[in-house]
Amino acid sequence: MPATRTAPARVTPPRRKAPLTHDPEALTWALTQYGQTQGWLAGQLGVSKGHMSEIMKGTRGLTVEKLKLTAQLLGCPESVLRAKAGQ
């Protein structure tokens, strides 16, 4: 009986982490100042609560459009929520 060959496992190179458009600490501060929850903001932005949690932790970014909408929803300048240089 001939030996069975298996294909070598594919190795996926790690993704380059794109810089965040937002500052997670500033977003947390603004949300607290506005008196709302992550769940509320997730609903307003049309994302899941899990997705919002990742945005708040800084493991997932916001699109420029959602960053602008977030600033409008929280009544603060967009510059407050933007990531600082080198972040």
PDB file of N, CA, C and O in Angstrom:
ATOM      1  N   MET A   1       0.849  -1.176   0.000  1.00  0.00           N
ATOM      2  CA  MET A   1       0.000   0.000   0.000  1.00  0.00           C
ATOM      3  C   MET A   1       0.898   1.244   0.000  1.00  0.00           C
ATOM      4  O   MET A   1       1.781   1.376   0.847  1.00  0.00           O
ATOM      5  N   PRO A   2       0.663   2.171  -0.972  1.00  0.00           N
ATOM      6  CA  PRO A   2       1.520   3.342  -1.055  1.00  0.00           C
ATOM      7  C   PRO A   2       1.310   4.276   0.140  1.00  0.00           C
ATOM      8  O   PRO A   2       0.222   4.336   0.714  1.00  0.00           O
ATOM      9  N   ALA A   3       2.361   4.997   0.500  1.00  0.00           N
ATOM     10  CA  ALA A   3       2.288   5.950   1.608  1.00  0.00           C
ATOM     11  C   ALA A   3       1.415   7.135   1.206  1.00  0.00           C
ATOM     12  O   ALA A   3       1.462   7.605   0.069  1.00  0.00           O
ATOM     13  N   THR A   4       0.633   7.598   2.144  1.00  0.00           N
ATOM     14  CA  THR A   4      -0.231   8.752   1.898  1.00  0.00           C
ATOM     15  C   THR A   4       0.550  10.027   2.174  1.00  0.00           C
ATOM     16  O   THR A   4       1.174  10.177   3.224  1.00  0.00           O
ATOM     17  N   ARG A   5       0.505  10.930   1.225  1.00  0.00           N
ATOM     18  CA  ARG A   5       1.201  12.205   1.406  1.00  0.00           C
ATOM     19  C   ARG A   5       0.195  13.274   1.819  1.00  0.00           C
ATOM     20  O   ARG A   5      -0.930  13.320   1.321  1.00  0.00           O
ATOM     21  N   THR A   6       0.612  14.103   2.712  1.00  0.00           N
ATOM     22  CA  THR A   6      -0.230  15.230   3.109  1.00  0.00           C
ATOM     23  C   THR A   6       0.471  16.518   2.691  1.00  0.00           C
ATOM     24  O   THR A   6       1.698  16.615   2.706  1.00  0.00           O
ATOM     25  N   ALA A   7      -0.315  17.470   2.330  1.00  0.00           N
ATOM     26  CA  ALA A   7       0.238  18.765   1.929  1.00  0.00           C
ATOM     27  C   ALA A   7       0.779  19.478   3.160  1.00  0.00           C
ATOM     28  O   ALA A   7       0.213  19.353   4.246  1.00  0.00           O
ATOM     29  N   PRO A   8       1.857  20.218   3.004  1.00  0.00           N
ATOM     30  CA  PRO A   8       2.372  20.976   4.149  1.00  0.00           C
ATOM     31  C   PRO A   8       1.359  22.027   4.589  1.00  0.00           C
ATOM     32  O   PRO A   8       0.623  22.584   3.775  1.00  0.00           O
ATOM     33  N   ALA A   9       1.338  22.278   5.859  1.00  0.00           N
ATOM     34  CA  ALA A   9       0.410  23.279   6.397  1.00  0.00           C
ATOM     35  C   ALA A   9       0.795  24.657   5.869  1.00  0.00           C
ATOM     36  O   ALA A   9       1.974  24.999   5.780  1.00  0.00           O
ATOM     37  N   ARG A  10      -0.203  25.422   5.529  1.00  0.00           N
ATOM     38  CA  ARG A  10       0.053  26.786   5.079  1.00  0.00           C
ATOM     39  C   ARG A  10       0.309  27.675   6.279  1.00  0.00           C
ATOM     40  O   ARG A  10      -0.378  27.602   7.298  1.00  0.00           O
ATOM     41  N   VAL A  11       1.286  28.489   6.133  1.00  0.00           N
ATOM     42  CA  VAL A  11       1.609  29.433   7.197  1.00  0.00           C
ATOM     43  C   VAL A  11       1.186  30.812   6.723  1.00  0.00           C
ATOM     44  O   VAL A  11       1.691  31.317   5.720  1.00  0.00           O
ATOM     45  N   THR A  12       0.259  31.414   7.449  1.00  0.00           N
ATOM     46  CA  THR A  12      -0.213  32.747   7.108  1.00  0.00           C
ATOM     47  C   THR A  12       0.667  33.763   7.819  1.00  0.00           C
ATOM     48  O   THR A  12       0.793  33.730   9.044  1.00  0.00           O
ATOM     49  N   PRO A  13       1.270  34.659   7.063  1.00  0.00           N
ATOM     50  CA  PRO A  13       2.099  35.672   7.727  1.00  0.00           C
ATOM     51  C   PRO A  13       1.234  36.578   8.588  1.00  0.00           C
ATOM     52  O   PRO A  13       0.079  36.840   8.249  1.00  0.00           O
ATOM     53  N   PRO A  14       1.780  37.059   9.696  1.00  0.00           N
ATOM     54  CA  PRO A  14       0.990  37.949  10.555  1.00  0.00           C
ATOM     55  C   PRO A  14       0.632  39.230   9.812  1.00  0.00           C
ATOM     56  O   PRO A  14       1.418  39.756   9.024  1.00  0.00           O
ATOM     57  N   ARG A  15      -0.567  39.712  10.082  1.00  0.00           N
ATOM     58  CA  ARG A  15      -1.006  40.962   9.462  1.00  0.00           C
ATOM     59  C   ARG A  15      -0.302  42.134  10.114  1.00  0.00           C
ATOM     60  O   ARG A  15      -0.045  42.148  11.318  1.00  0.00           O
ATOM     61  N   ARG A  16      -0.004  43.095   9.298  1.00  0.00           N
ATOM     62  CA  ARG A  16       0.557  44.322   9.848  1.00  0.00           C
ATOM     63  C   ARG A  16      -0.566  45.074  10.533  1.00  0.00           C
ATOM     64  O   ARG A  16      -1.618  45.306   9.939  1.00  0.00           O
ATOM     65  N   LYS A  17      -0.353  45.443  11.744  1.00  0.00           N
ATOM     66  CA  LYS A  17      -1.393  46.146  12.493  1.00  0.00           C
ATOM     67  C   LYS A  17      -1.454  47.598  12.029  1.00  0.00           C
ATOM     68  O   LYS A  17      -0.482  48.345  12.141  1.00  0.00           O
ATOM     69  N   ALA A  18      -2.601  47.976  11.513  1.00  0.00           N
ATOM     70  CA  ALA A  18      -2.791  49.350  11.056  1.00  0.00           C
ATOM     71  C   ALA A  18      -2.913  50.270  12.274  1.00  0.00           C
ATOM     72  O   ALA A  18      -3.457  49.868  13.303  1.00  0.00           O
ATOM     73  N   PRO A  19      -2.417  51.481  12.163  1.00  0.00           N
ATOM     74  CA  PRO A  19      -2.552  52.411  13.291  1.00  0.00           C
ATOM     75  C   PRO A  19      -4.023  52.757  13.534  1.00  0.00           C
ATOM     76  O   PRO A  19      -4.821  52.829  12.600  1.00  0.00           O
ATOM     77  N   LEU A  20      -4.354  52.964  14.776  1.00  0.00           N
ATOM     78  CA  LEU A  20      -5.729  53.319  15.137  1.00  0.00           C
ATOM     79  C   LEU A  20      -6.029  54.759  14.733  1.00  0.00           C
ATOM     80  O   LEU A  20      -5.150  55.621  14.753  1.00  0.00           O
ATOM     81  N   THR A  21      -7.275  55.002  14.368  1.00  0.00           N
ATOM     82  CA  THR A  21      -7.702  56.369  14.059  1.00  0.00           C
ATOM     83  C   THR A  21      -8.170  57.075  15.321  1.00  0.00           C
ATOM     84  O   THR A  21      -8.268  58.301  15.352  1.00  0.00           O
ATOM     85  N   HIS A  22      -8.460  56.295  16.369  1.00  0.00           N
ATOM     86  CA  HIS A  22      -9.008  56.874  17.596  1.00  0.00           C
ATOM     87  C   HIS A  22      -8.119  56.567  18.796  1.00  0.00           C
ATOM     88  O   HIS A  22      -7.290  55.657  18.762  1.00  0.00           O
ATOM     89  N   ASP A  23      -8.310  57.337  19.843  1.00  0.00           N
ATOM     90  CA  ASP A  23      -7.623  57.135  21.114  1.00  0.00           C
ATOM     91  C   ASP A  23      -8.617  56.433  22.043  1.00  0.00           C
ATOM     92  O   ASP A  23      -9.596  57.050  22.465  1.00  0.00           O
ATOM     93  N   PRO A  24      -8.386  55.144  22.374  1.00  0.00           N
ATOM     94  CA  PRO A  24      -9.343  54.414  23.202  1.00  0.00           C
ATOM     95  C   PRO A  24      -9.625  55.077  24.553  1.00  0.00           C
ATOM     96  O   PRO A  24     -10.766  55.064  25.016  1.00  0.00           O
ATOM     97  N   GLU A  25      -8.607  55.653  25.188  1.00  0.00           N
ATOM     98  CA  GLU A  25      -8.819  56.320  26.478  1.00  0.00           C
ATOM     99  C   GLU A  25      -9.703  57.548  26.322  1.00  0.00           C
ATOM    100  O   GLU A  25     -10.571  57.802  27.157  1.00  0.00           O
ATOM    101  N   ALA A  26      -9.485  58.306  25.259  1.00  0.00           N
ATOM    102  CA  ALA A  26     -10.309  59.496  25.014  1.00  0.00           C
ATOM    103  C   ALA A  26     -11.747  59.092  24.701  1.00  0.00           C
ATOM    104  O   ALA A  26     -12.690  59.768  25.113  1.00  0.00           O
ATOM    105  N   LEU A  27     -11.911  57.998  23.978  1.00  0.00           N
ATOM    106  CA  LEU A  27     -13.255  57.526  23.656  1.00  0.00           C
ATOM    107  C   LEU A  27     -13.984  57.095  24.926  1.00  0.00           C
ATOM    108  O   LEU A  27     -15.163  57.404  25.103  1.00  0.00           O
ATOM    109  N   THR A  28     -13.289  56.387  25.803  1.00  0.00           N
ATOM    110  CA  THR A  28     -13.886  55.976  27.077  1.00  0.00           C
ATOM    111  C   THR A  28     -14.275  57.203  27.898  1.00  0.00           C
ATOM    112  O   THR A  28     -15.367  57.254  28.463  1.00  0.00           O
ATOM    113  N   TRP A  29     -13.390  58.183  27.963  1.00  0.00           N
ATOM    114  CA  TRP A  29     -13.660  59.416  28.711  1.00  0.00           C
ATOM    115  C   TRP A  29     -14.891  60.129  28.150  1.00  0.00           C
ATOM    116  O   TRP A  29     -15.781  60.528  28.901  1.00  0.00           O
ATOM    117  N   ALA A  30     -14.935  60.288  26.815  1.00  0.00           N
ATOM    118  CA  ALA A  30     -16.053  61.013  26.193  1.00  0.00           C
ATOM    119  C   ALA A  30     -17.373  60.279  26.413  1.00  0.00           C
ATOM    120  O   ALA A  30     -18.401  60.910  26.658  1.00  0.00           O
ATOM    121  N   LEU A  31     -17.349  58.963  26.328  1.00  0.00           N
ATOM    122  CA  LEU A  31     -18.565  58.172  26.525  1.00  0.00           C
ATOM    123  C   LEU A  31     -19.059  58.323  27.962  1.00  0.00           C
ATOM    124  O   LEU A  31     -20.262  58.431  28.199  1.00  0.00           O
ATOM    125  N   THR A  32     -18.139  58.329  28.914  1.00  0.00           N
ATOM    126  CA  THR A  32     -18.493  58.512  30.322  1.00  0.00           C
ATOM    127  C   THR A  32     -19.061  59.905  30.558  1.00  0.00           C
ATOM    128  O   THR A  32     -20.061  60.063  31.258  1.00  0.00           O
ATOM    129  N   GLN A  33     -18.421  60.913  29.972  1.00  0.00           N
ATOM    130  CA  GLN A  33     -18.894  62.290  30.128  1.00  0.00           C
ATOM    131  C   GLN A  33     -20.292  62.468  29.541  1.00  0.00           C
ATOM    132  O   GLN A  33     -21.098  63.234  30.070  1.00  0.00           O
ATOM    133  N   TYR A  34     -20.576  61.765  28.456  1.00  0.00           N
ATOM    134  CA  TYR A  34     -21.884  61.861  27.816  1.00  0.00           C
ATOM    135  C   TYR A  34     -22.931  61.064  28.579  1.00  0.00           C
ATOM    136  O   TYR A  34     -24.130  61.259  28.379  1.00  0.00           O
ATOM    137  N   GLY A  35     -22.482  60.163  29.456  1.00  0.00           N
ATOM    138  CA  GLY A  35     -23.403  59.392  30.288  1.00  0.00           C
ATOM    139  C   GLY A  35     -24.054  58.228  29.565  1.00  0.00           C
ATOM    140  O   GLY A  35     -25.179  57.841  29.882  1.00  0.00           O
ATOM    141  N   GLN A  36     -23.349  57.673  28.597  1.00  0.00           N
ATOM    142  CA  GLN A  36     -23.906  56.553  27.855  1.00  0.00           C
ATOM    143  C   GLN A  36     -23.008  55.324  27.969  1.00  0.00           C
ATOM    144  O   GLN A  36     -21.897  55.387  28.495  1.00  0.00           O
ATOM    145  N   THR A  37     -23.519  54.217  27.465  1.00  0.00           N
ATOM    146  CA  THR A  37     -22.820  52.941  27.565  1.00  0.00           C
ATOM    147  C   THR A  37     -22.241  52.534  26.212  1.00  0.00           C
ATOM    148  O   THR A  37     -22.590  53.090  25.170  1.00  0.00           O
ATOM    149  N   GLN A  38     -21.348  51.548  26.260  1.00  0.00           N
ATOM    150  CA  GLN A  38     -20.798  50.982  25.031  1.00  0.00           C
ATOM    151  C   GLN A  38     -21.916  50.394  24.178  1.00  0.00           C
ATOM    152  O   GLN A  38     -21.900  50.519  22.953  1.00  0.00           O
ATOM    153  N   GLY A  39     -22.876  49.760  24.820  1.00  0.00           N
ATOM    154  CA  GLY A  39     -24.007  49.166  24.107  1.00  0.00           C
ATOM    155  C   GLY A  39     -24.798  50.210  23.341  1.00  0.00           C
ATOM    156  O   GLY A  39     -25.193  49.980  22.198  1.00  0.00           O
ATOM    157  N   TRP A  40     -25.030  51.358  23.964  1.00  0.00           N
ATOM    158  CA  TRP A  40     -25.740  52.451  23.296  1.00  0.00           C
ATOM    159  C   TRP A  40     -24.962  52.914  22.063  1.00  0.00           C
ATOM    160  O   TRP A  40     -25.528  53.067  20.980  1.00  0.00           O
ATOM    161  N   LEU A  41     -23.652  53.136  22.244  1.00  0.00           N
ATOM    162  CA  LEU A  41     -22.832  53.620  21.139  1.00  0.00           C
ATOM    163  C   LEU A  41     -22.767  52.577  20.024  1.00  0.00           C
ATOM    164  O   LEU A  41     -22.804  52.929  18.844  1.00  0.00           O
ATOM    165  N   ALA A  42     -22.671  51.309  20.386  1.00  0.00           N
ATOM    166  CA  ALA A  42     -22.665  50.242  19.380  1.00  0.00           C
ATOM    167  C   ALA A  42     -23.931  50.308  18.530  1.00  0.00           C
ATOM    168  O   ALA A  42     -23.868  50.205  17.305  1.00  0.00           O
ATOM    169  N   GLY A  43     -25.075  50.480  19.180  1.00  0.00           N
ATOM    170  CA  GLY A  43     -26.341  50.581  18.457  1.00  0.00           C
ATOM    171  C   GLY A  43     -26.390  51.781  17.533  1.00  0.00           C
ATOM    172  O   GLY A  43     -26.895  51.686  16.414  1.00  0.00           O
ATOM    173  N   GLN A  44     -25.870  52.909  17.991  1.00  0.00           N
ATOM    174  CA  GLN A  44     -25.862  54.130  17.179  1.00  0.00           C
ATOM    175  C   GLN A  44     -24.955  53.996  15.958  1.00  0.00           C
ATOM    176  O   GLN A  44     -25.244  54.534  14.890  1.00  0.00           O
ATOM    177  N   LEU A  45     -23.845  53.264  16.138  1.00  0.00           N
ATOM    178  CA  LEU A  45     -22.886  53.103  15.045  1.00  0.00           C
ATOM    179  C   LEU A  45     -23.212  51.916  14.141  1.00  0.00           C
ATOM    180  O   LEU A  45     -22.627  51.764  13.068  1.00  0.00           O
ATOM    181  N   GLY A  46     -24.153  51.074  14.583  1.00  0.00           N
ATOM    182  CA  GLY A  46     -24.526  49.909  13.782  1.00  0.00           C
ATOM    183  C   GLY A  46     -23.511  48.784  13.828  1.00  0.00           C
ATOM    184  O   GLY A  46     -23.335  48.057  12.850  1.00  0.00           O
ATOM    185  N   VAL A  47     -22.833  48.638  14.982  1.00  0.00           N
ATOM    186  CA  VAL A  47     -21.882  47.535  15.160  1.00  0.00           C
ATOM    187  C   VAL A  47     -22.326  46.693  16.350  1.00  0.00           C
ATOM    188  O   VAL A  47     -23.133  47.140  17.164  1.00  0.00           O
ATOM    189  N   SER A  48     -21.799  45.477  16.449  1.00  0.00           N
ATOM    190  CA  SER A  48     -22.161  44.609  17.565  1.00  0.00           C
ATOM    191  C   SER A  48     -21.491  45.094  18.851  1.00  0.00           C
ATOM    192  O   SER A  48     -20.538  45.871  18.812  1.00  0.00           O
ATOM    193  N   LYS A  49     -21.997  44.630  19.975  1.00  0.00           N
ATOM    194  CA  LYS A  49     -21.391  44.996  21.264  1.00  0.00           C
ATOM    195  C   LYS A  49     -19.965  44.454  21.365  1.00  0.00           C
ATOM    196  O   LYS A  49     -19.086  45.106  21.928  1.00  0.00           O
ATOM    197  N   GLY A  50     -19.743  43.261  20.816  1.00  0.00           N
ATOM    198  CA  GLY A  50     -18.392  42.686  20.820  1.00  0.00           C
ATOM    199  C   GLY A  50     -17.420  43.524  20.008  1.00  0.00           C
ATOM    200  O   GLY A  50     -16.280  43.749  20.415  1.00  0.00           O
ATOM    201  N   HIS A  51     -17.888  43.983  18.854  1.00  0.00           N
ATOM    202  CA  HIS A  51     -17.068  44.854  18.001  1.00  0.00           C
ATOM    203  C   HIS A  51     -16.762  46.153  18.746  1.00  0.00           C
ATOM    204  O   HIS A  51     -15.633  46.643  18.720  1.00  0.00           O
ATOM    205  N   MET A  52     -17.786  46.708  19.413  1.00  0.00           N
ATOM    206  CA  MET A  52     -17.596  47.953  20.162  1.00  0.00           C
ATOM    207  C   MET A  52     -16.599  47.753  21.294  1.00  0.00           C
ATOM    208  O   MET A  52     -15.783  48.633  21.566  1.00  0.00           O
ATOM    209  N   SER A  53     -16.660  46.607  21.951  1.00  0.00           N
ATOM    210  CA  SER A  53     -15.722  46.310  23.031  1.00  0.00           C
ATOM    211  C   SER A  53     -14.286  46.320  22.511  1.00  0.00           C
ATOM    212  O   SER A  53     -13.385  46.842  23.168  1.00  0.00           O
ATOM    213  N   GLU A  54     -14.079  45.742  21.328  1.00  0.00           N
ATOM    214  CA  GLU A  54     -12.738  45.735  20.735  1.00  0.00           C
ATOM    215  C   GLU A  54     -12.288  47.146  20.368  1.00  0.00           C
ATOM    216  O   GLU A  54     -11.109  47.472  20.507  1.00  0.00           O
ATOM    217  N   ILE A  55     -13.200  47.976  19.906  1.00  0.00           N
ATOM    218  CA  ILE A  55     -12.875  49.372  19.593  1.00  0.00           C
ATOM    219  C   ILE A  55     -12.460  50.091  20.880  1.00  0.00           C
ATOM    220  O   ILE A  55     -11.479  50.834  20.897  1.00  0.00           O
ATOM    221  N   MET A  56     -13.219  49.862  21.954  1.00  0.00           N
ATOM    222  CA  MET A  56     -12.917  50.529  23.230  1.00  0.00           C
ATOM    223  C   MET A  56     -11.566  50.085  23.785  1.00  0.00           C
ATOM    224  O   MET A  56     -10.865  50.878  24.415  1.00  0.00           O
ATOM    225  N   LYS A  57     -11.196  48.825  23.558  1.00  0.00           N
ATOM    226  CA  LYS A  57      -9.907  48.299  24.038  1.00  0.00           C
ATOM    227  C   LYS A  57      -8.744  48.720  23.153  1.00  0.00           C
ATOM    228  O   LYS A  57      -7.584  48.659  23.561  1.00  0.00           O
ATOM    229  N   GLY A  58      -9.066  49.147  21.938  1.00  0.00           N
ATOM    230  CA  GLY A  58      -8.003  49.537  21.016  1.00  0.00           C
ATOM    231  C   GLY A  58      -7.465  48.385  20.193  1.00  0.00           C
ATOM    232  O   GLY A  58      -6.423  48.517  19.553  1.00  0.00           O
ATOM    233  N   THR A  59      -8.161  47.254  20.200  1.00  0.00           N
ATOM    234  CA  THR A  59      -7.720  46.126  19.382  1.00  0.00           C
ATOM    235  C   THR A  59      -8.370  46.151  18.004  1.00  0.00           C
ATOM    236  O   THR A  59      -8.040  45.334  17.143  1.00  0.00           O
ATOM    237  N   ARG A  60      -9.275  47.069  17.799  1.00  0.00           N
ATOM    238  CA  ARG A  60      -9.945  47.237  16.517  1.00  0.00           C
ATOM    239  C   ARG A  60     -10.145  48.730  16.300  1.00  0.00           C
ATOM    240  O   ARG A  60     -10.400  49.470  17.250  1.00  0.00           O
ATOM    241  N   GLY A  61     -10.034  49.164  15.075  1.00  0.00           N
ATOM    242  CA  GLY A  61     -10.144  50.593  14.795  1.00  0.00           C
ATOM    243  C   GLY A  61     -11.522  51.036  14.352  1.00  0.00           C
ATOM    244  O   GLY A  61     -12.404  50.222  14.078  1.00  0.00           O
ATOM    245  N   LEU A  62     -11.680  52.327  14.290  1.00  0.00           N
ATOM    246  CA  LEU A  62     -12.884  52.962  13.755  1.00  0.00           C
ATOM    247  C   LEU A  62     -12.555  53.491  12.363  1.00  0.00           C
ATOM    248  O   LEU A  62     -11.447  53.968  12.117  1.00  0.00           O
ATOM    249  N   THR A  63     -13.520  53.403  11.462  1.00  0.00           N
ATOM    250  CA  THR A  63     -13.324  54.064  10.168  1.00  0.00           C
ATOM    251  C   THR A  63     -13.397  55.573  10.410  1.00  0.00           C
ATOM    252  O   THR A  63     -13.907  56.028  11.433  1.00  0.00           O
ATOM    253  N   VAL A  64     -12.886  56.322   9.464  1.00  0.00           N
ATOM    254  CA  VAL A  64     -12.922  57.787   9.588  1.00  0.00           C
ATOM    255  C   VAL A  64     -14.370  58.260   9.693  1.00  0.00           C
ATOM    256  O   VAL A  64     -14.679  59.176  10.455  1.00  0.00           O
ATOM    257  N   GLU A  65     -15.257  57.623   8.919  1.00  0.00           N
ATOM    258  CA  GLU A  65     -16.671  58.013   8.941  1.00  0.00           C
ATOM    259  C   GLU A  65     -17.293  57.744  10.317  1.00  0.00           C
ATOM    260  O   GLU A  65     -18.034  58.575  10.843  1.00  0.00           O
ATOM    261  N   LYS A  66     -16.984  56.577  10.893  1.00  0.00           N
ATOM    262  CA  LYS A  66     -17.554  56.243  12.204  1.00  0.00           C
ATOM    263  C   LYS A  66     -16.925  57.098  13.308  1.00  0.00           C
ATOM    264  O   LYS A  66     -17.574  57.383  14.314  1.00  0.00           O
ATOM    265  N   LEU A  67     -15.686  57.504  13.128  1.00  0.00           N
ATOM    266  CA  LEU A  67     -15.048  58.405  14.091  1.00  0.00           C
ATOM    267  C   LEU A  67     -15.766  59.754  14.092  1.00  0.00           C
ATOM    268  O   LEU A  67     -16.035  60.320  15.152  1.00  0.00           O
ATOM    269  N   LYS A  68     -16.073  60.263  12.902  1.00  0.00           N
ATOM    270  CA  LYS A  68     -16.790  61.543  12.795  1.00  0.00           C
ATOM    271  C   LYS A  68     -18.178  61.431  13.417  1.00  0.00           C
ATOM    272  O   LYS A  68     -18.611  62.325  14.144  1.00  0.00           O
ATOM    273  N   LEU A  69     -18.871  60.338  13.131  1.00  0.00           N
ATOM    274  CA  LEU A  69     -20.204  60.126  13.689  1.00  0.00           C
ATOM    275  C   LEU A  69     -20.142  60.004  15.212  1.00  0.00           C
ATOM    276  O   LEU A  69     -20.998  60.540  15.916  1.00  0.00           O
ATOM    277  N   THR A  70     -19.137  59.303  15.715  1.00  0.00           N
ATOM    278  CA  THR A  70     -18.977  59.151  17.159  1.00  0.00           C
ATOM    279  C   THR A  70     -18.803  60.506  17.827  1.00  0.00           C
ATOM    280  O   THR A  70     -19.414  60.779  18.860  1.00  0.00           O
ATOM    281  N   ALA A  71     -17.972  61.347  17.240  1.00  0.00           N
ATOM    282  CA  ALA A  71     -17.761  62.698  17.795  1.00  0.00           C
ATOM    283  C   ALA A  71     -19.076  63.475  17.821  1.00  0.00           C
ATOM    284  O   ALA A  71     -19.376  64.159  18.800  1.00  0.00           O
ATOM    285  N   GLN A  72     -19.852  63.372  16.757  1.00  0.00           N
ATOM    286  CA  GLN A  72     -21.149  64.061  16.711  1.00  0.00           C
ATOM    287  C   GLN A  72     -22.089  63.517  17.776  1.00  0.00           C
ATOM    288  O   GLN A  72     -22.746  64.286  18.478  1.00  0.00           O
ATOM    289  N   LEU A  73     -22.155  62.198  17.900  1.00  0.00           N
ATOM    290  CA  LEU A  73     -23.050  61.572  18.876  1.00  0.00           C
ATOM    291  C   LEU A  73     -22.692  61.947  20.309  1.00  0.00           C
ATOM    292  O   LEU A  73     -23.572  62.126  21.151  1.00  0.00           O
ATOM    293  N   LEU A  74     -21.381  62.065  20.581  1.00  0.00           N
ATOM    294  CA  LEU A  74     -20.930  62.360  21.949  1.00  0.00           C
ATOM    295  C   LEU A  74     -20.759  63.853  22.196  1.00  0.00           C
ATOM    296  O   LEU A  74     -20.379  64.265  23.292  1.00  0.00           O
ATOM    297  N   GLY A  75     -21.039  64.662  21.180  1.00  0.00           N
ATOM    298  CA  GLY A  75     -20.980  66.111  21.353  1.00  0.00           C
ATOM    299  C   GLY A  75     -19.602  66.635  21.686  1.00  0.00           C
ATOM    300  O   GLY A  75     -19.450  67.543  22.504  1.00  0.00           O
ATOM    301  N   CYS A  76     -18.596  66.058  21.047  1.00  0.00           N
ATOM    302  CA  CYS A  76     -17.240  66.543  21.316  1.00  0.00           C
ATOM    303  C   CYS A  76     -16.506  66.717  19.986  1.00  0.00           C
ATOM    304  O   CYS A  76     -16.885  66.113  18.982  1.00  0.00           O
ATOM    305  N   PRO A  77     -15.458  67.540  19.979  1.00  0.00           N
ATOM    306  CA  PRO A  77     -14.701  67.713  18.750  1.00  0.00           C
ATOM    307  C   PRO A  77     -14.034  66.392  18.329  1.00  0.00           C
ATOM    308  O   PRO A  77     -13.583  65.613  19.169  1.00  0.00           O
ATOM    309  N   GLU A  78     -13.986  66.168  17.053  1.00  0.00           N
ATOM    310  CA  GLU A  78     -13.354  64.956  16.537  1.00  0.00           C
ATOM    311  C   GLU A  78     -11.892  64.868  16.980  1.00  0.00           C
ATOM    312  O   GLU A  78     -11.376  63.773  17.203  1.00  0.00           O
ATOM    313  N   SER A  79     -11.231  66.011  17.106  1.00  0.00           N
ATOM    314  CA  SER A  79      -9.819  66.033  17.494  1.00  0.00           C
ATOM    315  C   SER A  79      -9.599  65.417  18.873  1.00  0.00           C
ATOM    316  O   SER A  79      -8.520  64.892  19.148  1.00  0.00           O
ATOM    317  N   VAL A  80     -10.601  65.474  19.740  1.00  0.00           N
ATOM    318  CA  VAL A  80     -10.479  64.865  21.080  1.00  0.00           C
ATOM    319  C   VAL A  80     -10.375  63.353  20.966  1.00  0.00           C
ATOM    320  O   VAL A  80      -9.656  62.723  21.741  1.00  0.00           O
ATOM    321  N   LEU A  81     -11.078  62.768  20.019  1.00  0.00           N
ATOM    322  CA  LEU A  81     -11.120  61.314  19.880  1.00  0.00           C
ATOM    323  C   LEU A  81     -10.018  60.756  18.986  1.00  0.00           C
ATOM    324  O   LEU A  81      -9.741  59.558  19.029  1.00  0.00           O
ATOM    325  N   ARG A  82      -9.390  61.600  18.180  1.00  0.00           N
ATOM    326  CA  ARG A  82      -8.367  61.115  17.253  1.00  0.00           C
ATOM    327  C   ARG A  82      -7.142  60.591  17.995  1.00  0.00           C
ATOM    328  O   ARG A  82      -6.781  61.088  19.062  1.00  0.00           O
ATOM    329  N   ALA A  83      -6.510  59.573  17.404  1.00  0.00           N
ATOM    330  CA  ALA A  83      -5.276  59.032  17.953  1.00  0.00           C
ATOM    331  C   ALA A  83      -4.188  60.099  17.851  1.00  0.00           C
ATOM    332  O   ALA A  83      -4.108  60.833  16.866  1.00  0.00           O
ATOM    333  N   LYS A  84      -3.371  60.169  18.867  1.00  0.00           N
ATOM    334  CA  LYS A  84      -2.272  61.124  18.881  1.00  0.00           C
ATOM    335  C   LYS A  84      -1.108  60.536  18.094  1.00  0.00           C
ATOM    336  O   LYS A  84      -1.024  59.317  17.942  1.00  0.00           O
ATOM    337  N   ALA A  85      -0.228  61.361  17.601  1.00  0.00           N
ATOM    338  CA  ALA A  85       0.926  60.901  16.837  1.00  0.00           C
ATOM    339  C   ALA A  85       1.747  59.922  17.658  1.00  0.00           C
ATOM    340  O   ALA A  85       2.000  60.147  18.842  1.00  0.00           O
ATOM    341  N   GLY A  86       2.158  58.839  17.026  1.00  0.00           N
ATOM    342  CA  GLY A  86       2.974  57.839  17.699  1.00  0.00           C
ATOM    343  C   GLY A  86       2.198  56.850  18.528  1.00  0.00           C
ATOM    344  O   GLY A  86       2.799  56.019  19.209  1.00  0.00           O
ATOM    345  N   GLN A  87       0.904  56.908  18.494  1.00  0.00           N
ATOM    346  CA  GLN A  87       0.072  56.012  19.299  1.00  0.00           C
ATOM    347  C   GLN A  87      -0.198  54.740  18.567  1.00  0.00           C
ATOM    348  O   GLN A  87      -0.884  53.861  19.089  1.00  0.00           O
TER     349      GLN A  87
END
